[in-house]
């Protein structure tokens, strides 16, 4: 196996790729801004077994992060709009 390669499918799954494109369009991001979408196992009590994390890393400015408490294949456009466009909460 070549250095740096790993077993498994090449590239992100279609659901994650589609979510990434939707996040880019919804937030009006340029090509220099990185968008990361990851599904993670949630181990906290009452949490669904799989959650989806969206991270936006602009070249300039602060990174932003959102967590949607469901698997990527269950996230709708309305879910993204509600989560990503909600006013930021400061504690």
CORQUIQUI-V879215 format. One record per helix or strand. SS is the DSSP state (hx for helix, st for strand). FROM is the first residue (numbers start at 1). LEN is the number of residues. If there is no record, write none. Layout:
# CORQUIQUI-V879215
SS & FROM & LEN
SS & FROM & LEN
This chain:
# CORQUIQUI-V879215
hx & 14 & 14
st & 34 & 8
st & 50 & 8
st & 64 & 5
hx & 72 & 3
hx & 77 & 8
